[in-house]
């Protein structure tokens, strides 16, 4: 146990976590040269295409120093704010963390937030300045930033390049020297923390865990404390590039268990595994619950696929514990699910994975956040969906979630960023100069305002230099109204949104204009209206496609032409009564990109 080191890699997006992980695997000969490729640990197609890590990945390496062989368990983590839950889980299973900072970009918002998370868990931090081979790199300046942030000795900061492999051996030595060995009692009753799970169609559900106390052997009878379920350990082992079966996994190791679990409800990430004969007295504490930020309805295009969609979401939930879903129905779209996501990128990824891994074609409604609705009797209800709002006469006030946003940027872009945040109803808290021309700005913003396109705009006005991080702060009263979209007088519940009173009229107007462009012309006129309650605030009309019925009347009496036109008019009127308007998927997506 003295020779085990558990560590993770934390950093901002694109600071080179996965590339450095590749080098560590190469230098410890964990991966053969023939298997080596960029982002070895990213095994999803999506991860490779986008060049981002979505899932945290665990892998075991062997490293010999001073003739002593050490076992290093590495967990590579995502950097994007939407996947911070993955990071928190990885940190819970480690004793040390490599904090990687890009030598050309310096410390960013996500670096700081992941660092604080690691410090809360008492991890040993090893700071590394990465990408020192870049032409625009300024390692000394970044080193000063790290020293002032962490308060460490400048000599403790390591310099490396994930691309060329420079400084990798020094990192491996530092891990062995600085990261403490896991503490635990090998003779105590078994306690193992589940930090991830995956679904295998042939083997059932595979749970990944870190053993805190005791050990687990093949054939043991085990129990999951939180769910109370009991299983036989059919196979246990450690995680190399592939799963390596072992007869026994000991204290401090990171491993996997296969026990023929079929349903996803039975495995909860953060649960504790123990023996049935010698059970542990308590579960391992200190694991945070996931809090979805953004909610959207996911509906199958074909209503018969509802059960298939449920099964697909359950399998995805295994692999991504931050996804939550509950069934709901809509008048326009039939039966579907209200899903909770951590952010818009997370929602996009889930949609993409449903399509690729399970061949599910789905329609996603306009995303929104959860609100607290207080009625006049003093009751409180949490509303995720505009259609779930009680009668306006019953509502006393509505509170919406606010976030504390941290934006780190170059001083040249302070003006446009301030304007953007104030347009989004933001409240400036403070600003601090970090070093030279870098400034940290704190804002309180309504979560509903940043859900859709805030991040994109921030990146474009700051030419990609601004970094953004947030955490939920509190709920505050707000003047919100429900904005409905009517097509030929029929409300389309999938396009309803809750919006602030001040923004409602321009937003409704822009929505109508956008839908006019997107809805295809029919045989009859389509009236697109935006309404707040019974008050119509905007209207557009999609004109009918008309056949020229008078073409055959050349010359002749006007009354003949009129008679034909009247006949056509009657037909259009009848058609309008029975015709329904198809809304393309593009329309739902376009509402998100309104500007």
Secondary structure as GFF3:
##gff-version 3
##sequence-region A 1 595
A	DSSP	beta_strand	4	11	.	.	.	ID=ss1
A	DSSP	alpha_helix	17	27	.	.	.	ID=ss2
A	DSSP	three_ten_helix	33	35	.	.	.	ID=ss3
A	DSSP	alpha_helix	45	50	.	.	.	ID=ss4
A	DSSP	beta_strand	57	65	.	.	.	ID=ss5
A	DSSP	beta_strand	68	76	.	.	.	ID=ss6
A	DSSP	three_ten_helix	81	83	.	.	.	ID=ss7
A	DSSP	alpha_helix	84	92	.	.	.	ID=ss8
A	DSSP	beta_strand	96	102	.	.	.	ID=ss9
A	DSSP	alpha_helix	109	120	.	.	.	ID=ss10
A	DSSP	beta_strand	124	130	.	.	.	ID=ss11
A	DSSP	alpha_helix	139	150	.	.	.	ID=ss12
A	DSSP	three_ten_helix	154	156	.	.	.	ID=ss13
A	DSSP	beta_strand	158	159	.	.	.	ID=ss14
A	DSSP	alpha_helix	168	178	.	.	.	ID=ss15
A	DSSP	beta_strand	191	200	.	.	.	ID=ss16
A	DSSP	beta_strand	204	213	.	.	.	ID=ss17
A	DSSP	beta_strand	216	217	.	.	.	ID=ss18
A	DSSP	beta_strand	221	224	.	.	.	ID=ss19
A	DSSP	beta_strand	230	232	.	.	.	ID=ss20
A	DSSP	beta_strand	235	239	.	.	.	ID=ss21
A	DSSP	beta_strand	243	246	.	.	.	ID=ss22
A	DSSP	beta_strand	248	249	.	.	.	ID=ss23
A	DSSP	beta_strand	254	261	.	.	.	ID=ss24
A	DSSP	three_ten_helix	264	266	.	.	.	ID=ss25
A	DSSP	beta_strand	272	275	.	.	.	ID=ss26
A	DSSP	beta_strand	294	300	.	.	.	ID=ss27
A	DSSP	three_ten_helix	303	305	.	.	.	ID=ss28
A	DSSP	alpha_helix	306	319	.	.	.	ID=ss29
A	DSSP	beta_strand	324	330	.	.	.	ID=ss30
A	DSSP	beta_strand	334	341	.	.	.	ID=ss31
A	DSSP	alpha_helix	344	358	.	.	.	ID=ss32
A	DSSP	beta_strand	362	364	.	.	.	ID=ss33
A	DSSP	beta_strand	371	375	.	.	.	ID=ss34
A	DSSP	beta_strand	380	383	.	.	.	ID=ss35
A	DSSP	three_ten_helix	386	388	.	.	.	ID=ss36
A	DSSP	beta_strand	395	410	.	.	.	ID=ss37
A	DSSP	three_ten_helix	411	413	.	.	.	ID=ss38
A	DSSP	alpha_helix	414	423	.	.	.	ID=ss39
A	DSSP	beta_strand	427	435	.	.	.	ID=ss40
A	DSSP	beta_strand	438	446	.	.	.	ID=ss41
A	DSSP	alpha_helix	447	450	.	.	.	ID=ss42
A	DSSP	alpha_helix	454	461	.	.	.	ID=ss43
A	DSSP	beta_strand	467	478	.	.	.	ID=ss44
A	DSSP	beta_strand	480	487	.	.	.	ID=ss45
A	DSSP	beta_strand	490	491	.	.	.	ID=ss46
A	DSSP	three_ten_helix	493	495	.	.	.	ID=ss47
A	DSSP	beta_strand	497	500	.	.	.	ID=ss48
A	DSSP	alpha_helix	501	518	.	.	.	ID=ss49
A	DSSP	beta_strand	526	532	.	.	.	ID=ss50
A	DSSP	beta_strand	535	542	.	.	.	ID=ss51
A	DSSP	alpha_helix	558	578	.	.	.	ID=ss52
A	DSSP	alpha_helix	585	592	.	.	.	ID=ss53
###
